[in-house]
Amino acid sequence: MSINVSGIQMSVSEPLRNYAEEKIGNSLKVMDIDPIACEVVLSVKRNPAIATPCRCEVTLRVKGHVIHVEE
């Protein structure tokens, strides 16, 4: 399985990439599923009117299903 970590309006450093891959790996162990691919998109909105400017979106592609979570 491949984990693709990318950023929108931000650069993804190596420690941040490693942290995201570790957290996704740990959660996949708990869920006991074998995804085909995983995409992690990190973004930051530079608008002071937005209360929560940071967002993380995770999309897992499993055989026959797509699981999408964002926080």
N, C-alpha and C positions, 0 to 999 in steps of 0.2 A: 504494500500500500504506500502511496506517495502522499505527503502532506505539503501542500503549497501554501506558503505564508506570504501575503502581499500587503501593501499599505496604500491608502488613498490620502493624499496631501500630507504624507509623512514618510520618512525612510524607516525601513525595518532593519534594526541593527542585529548583529549575530546573537547577542545575549537574549534579545527579545524573541527572535526566531526560535532559539533553543527552548526558551520558557514555554512558548506556545506549543511547540511539538511535544514537550514533556507533559503538559497538562492534557493535551488531546490524547496522547498515548495512555495516560492514567485513566481517563474517562472511558476509553474504549475497552480497557481491561474490566472495568466495573460493568459496562453494558453487555459484555460478552458477545460482540458482533464483529464481523470481519468485513469492513468497508473496502470498496474498490478504490476510491479516491477521497481525499479530504482537502477542502479549501478553507483557509482562514484569511479573512480580510479585516484589517485594522484601519480605522479611519479617525480623523480628528477634524471637527468643524471649528473654524476660527471666528465664530460669531459670538460675542459676549451675551447676546439675548438667549442663547440656547443653554438650558440648565445643565445638561449632561453632554459635553462636546465630544466625548470619546465613545467609540462603538466598536464592537467585535462581532463579526458574523462568521459562523461556522457552518459549512455545508458538507454533509457526508453523503456519499453515493454508495448505497448498498444494493445488492442484487435485487432489482424489482422495486426499490424505494429510494426516496431522497429525503434526508433529514436536514432541516434548516433551523438554526438557532441564532438569535442575536441578542446582545446585551449592551 
